[in-house]
C-alpha cells in the first residue's frame, strides 16, 4: 500500500520523557480488535491520556495541544519494548507523527515502524537530553529531520547528529513505498530475468 513520501521535516516536537515505554502503553491490548490500520491514533497512549472514567488528562503532553504540537514524538530510552504488536507503529503514524526520537529502540518496534512509514531516529543520550532541555525552555522549538542526509538538527542550538538507517528502508520511505510497491518498481528487471531464464 503506497503511503506519503518522506520529505525533509521541520517541526516542533511532543516530548514524552519516560523510559521503557512498552507497546501496551503505546496502544493497550483492548484496542487491537480492528484489522485495518485506521483509527488506532485515537487510543495512542490511552491509559496515560485518559482517566479510568474517560476524562482527558489535560497536562499529558500529547493532549496539551496549546503547548505541544508537531510531527515529531520525542521519548526516553528503550522505546517500543514489550510485545511485538505492529499496532503500536500504526497508532503513532495514525495520530500524525512521522518521526520518533529516542536514545534506544526495541528492534521489533524499529522494524515495524520502518515498515509502516514511521521513521525511528536513535540519537545519543546527550543529544536526546539536549532536545528535552530545548523543549522545556521553548515548547515551540523547531527540529529538522533530513532523511536524505540522515541528520537531525536542533534548530535552537544548531546541534546536529547523524542517524543510521537501512538503505532499503530509506529508499522505501523517500519514495513512499511499502515492500510490494518496491517490488513493482523492479518489474522490468524481473521480466528480463524471467525471459532470459525461459529461453
C-alpha positions as CSV (number, residue, x, y, z in Angstrom):
1,X,0.0,0.0,0.0
2,X,1.6,3.3,-1.1
3,X,2.0,6.0,1.5
4,X,3.2,9.5,1.8
5,X,6.7,10.2,0.6
6,X,9.0,11.2,3.4
7,X,10.4,14.6,2.8
8,X,12.5,16.8,5.0
9,X,10.6,17.6,8.1
10,X,10.9,20.9,10.0
11,X,8.7,20.7,13.0
12,X,8.2,21.3,16.7
13,X,8.1,18.1,18.9
14,X,5.9,16.5,21.5
15,X,8.0,15.2,24.5
16,X,7.2,12.1,26.5
17,X,10.2,11.9,28.7
18,X,9.6,8.4,30.1
19,X,12.0,5.4,29.7
20,X,10.9,1.9,28.8
21,X,7.7,2.8,27.1
22,X,6.3,-0.5,26.0
23,X,3.9,-1.3,23.2
24,X,1.0,-1.9,25.6
25,X,1.4,1.7,26.9
26,X,1.6,2.9,23.3
27,X,-1.6,1.1,22.3
28,X,-3.3,-1.0,25.0
29,X,-4.3,-4.6,24.0
30,X,-8.0,-4.0,24.4
31,X,-7.9,-1.7,21.3
32,X,-6.4,-4.3,19.0
33,X,-9.6,-5.7,17.6
34,X,-9.6,-3.8,14.3
35,X,-7.6,-5.2,11.4
36,X,-7.3,-2.0,9.3
37,X,-4.6,0.5,10.2
38,X,-7.1,3.4,10.6
39,X,-8.4,4.7,13.9
40,X,-5.6,3.5,16.2
41,X,-4.3,7.0,16.8
42,X,-7.4,7.8,18.8
43,X,-6.2,5.4,21.5
44,X,-2.5,6.3,21.4
45,X,-1.2,6.3,25.0
46,X,-4.8,5.8,26.0
47,X,-4.2,4.9,29.7
48,X,-1.9,8.0,30.1
49,X,-4.2,10.4,28.2
50,X,-7.4,9.5,29.9
51,X,-8.6,8.7,33.5
52,X,-10.4,5.5,34.2
53,X,-13.7,7.3,33.9
54,X,-12.7,8.5,30.4
55,X,-11.8,12.1,31.2
56,X,-9.0,13.7,29.3
57,X,-5.8,14.3,31.3
58,X,-5.1,17.8,30.0
59,X,-1.5,18.1,31.1
60,X,-0.2,15.0,29.4
61,X,2.0,16.3,26.6
62,X,0.1,14.6,23.7
63,X,-3.1,16.2,25.0
64,X,-1.7,19.6,25.6
65,X,-2.1,20.9,22.1
66,X,-1.8,24.6,23.1
67,X,1.7,23.9,24.3
68,X,3.0,21.0,22.2
69,X,2.4,20.1,18.6
70,X,4.3,18.7,15.6
71,X,5.1,15.6,13.6
72,X,7.9,14.5,15.9
73,X,7.5,12.4,19.1
74,X,10.5,12.5,21.5
75,X,10.7,9.7,24.1
76,X,13.0,8.3,26.6
77,X,15.4,5.3,26.4
78,X,14.1,1.9,25.2
79,X,11.1,3.0,23.4
80,X,8.7,0.3,22.0
81,X,9.8,-2.6,24.2
82,X,7.4,-5.4,25.2
83,X,5.2,-7.3,22.9
84,X,5.8,-7.2,19.1
85,X,2.4,-5.7,18.1
86,X,2.6,-3.8,14.9
87,X,-0.4,-1.8,16.0
88,X,2.0,0.4,18.1
89,X,3.5,1.8,14.9
90,X,0.1,2.1,13.4
91,X,-1.2,4.1,16.3
92,X,1.7,6.6,16.3
93,X,1.5,7.1,12.5
94,X,-2.3,7.3,12.5
95,X,-2.1,10.0,15.2
96,X,0.0,12.1,12.9
97,X,3.6,11.6,14.0
98,X,6.1,10.8,11.2
99,X,9.3,10.6,13.4
100,X,10.0,9.1,16.8
101,X,13.3,10.1,18.5
102,X,14.8,8.1,21.3
103,X,18.3,7.0,22.6
104,X,17.3,3.4,22.1
105,X,14.5,1.4,20.3
106,X,13.4,-2.2,20.7
107,X,14.4,-4.0,17.5
108,X,10.9,-5.3,16.6
109,X,9.4,-1.9,17.1
110,X,12.0,-0.2,15.0
111,X,11.3,-2.7,12.1
112,X,7.6,-2.3,12.5
113,X,7.9,1.5,12.4
114,X,10.0,1.5,9.2
115,X,7.6,-1.0,7.6
116,X,4.8,1.5,8.2
117,X,6.2,4.8,7.1
118,X,7.3,5.9,10.6
119,X,11.0,7.0,11.0
120,X,12.6,5.9,14.3
121,X,15.7,8.1,14.9
122,X,18.2,6.8,17.5
123,X,20.4,9.5,18.9
124,X,23.0,9.7,21.7
125,X,21.7,10.2,25.3
126,X,23.4,13.6,25.3
127,X,21.7,14.7,22.1
128,X,18.3,13.5,23.4
129,X,18.8,15.3,26.7
130,X,19.5,18.5,24.7
131,X,16.2,18.1,22.8
132,X,14.3,17.7,26.1
133,X,16.1,20.7,27.5
134,X,15.3,22.8,24.5
135,X,11.6,21.9,24.5
136,X,11.4,22.7,28.3
137,X,12.6,26.2,27.5
138,X,10.5,26.7,24.4
139,X,7.7,24.2,23.6
140,X,7.5,25.5,20.0
141,X,11.2,24.9,19.3
142,X,11.9,23.5,15.9
143,X,13.8,20.5,14.8
144,X,14.9,19.4,11.3
145,X,14.9,15.8,10.1
146,X,16.7,15.3,6.8
147,X,16.3,11.7,5.8
148,X,18.3,12.1,2.6
149,X,21.4,13.1,4.6
150,X,20.4,11.1,7.7
151,X,20.6,14.1,10.1
152,X,18.5,15.5,12.8
153,X,19.2,19.1,13.9
154,X,18.1,21.0,17.0
155,X,17.4,24.4,15.3
156,X,17.7,26.3,18.5
157,X,21.2,25.2,19.5
158,X,22.4,24.3,16.0
159,X,23.5,20.9,17.2
160,X,23.1,18.1,14.7
161,X,23.6,14.4,14.7
162,X,23.7,11.7,12.1
163,X,21.5,8.7,12.4
164,X,21.7,5.2,10.9
165,X,19.0,3.6,8.7
166,X,19.0,0.5,6.5
167,X,19.5,1.6,2.8
168,X,16.5,-0.3,1.6
169,X,14.1,1.1,4.2
170,X,15.5,4.6,3.5
171,X,14.6,4.2,-0.2
172,X,11.1,3.0,0.7
173,X,10.5,6.0,3.0
174,X,11.8,8.5,0.5
175,X,9.6,7.1,-2.3
176,X,6.5,6.2,-0.2
177,X,6.9,2.5,-1.0
178,X,5.9,-0.5,1.0
179,X,7.6,-3.8,0.2
180,X,5.1,-4.6,-2.6
181,X,5.5,-1.2,-4.2
182,X,9.2,-1.6,-4.2
183,X,8.9,-5.0,-6.0
184,X,6.6,-3.4,-8.6
185,X,9.4,-0.9,-9.4
186,X,11.6,-3.9,-10.2
187,X,9.1,-5.4,-12.7
188,X,11.2,-4.7,-15.8
189,X,14.3,-6.4,-14.3
190,X,12.2,-9.3,-13.1
191,X,10.6,-9.7,-16.6
192,X,14.0,-9.5,-18.3
193,X,15.3,-12.2,-15.9
194,X,12.3,-14.5,-16.5
195,X,12.5,-14.0,-20.2
196,X,16.2,-15.0,-20.2
197,X,15.6,-18.0,-18.0
198,X,12.7,-19.3,-20.1
199,X,14.9,-19.0,-23.3
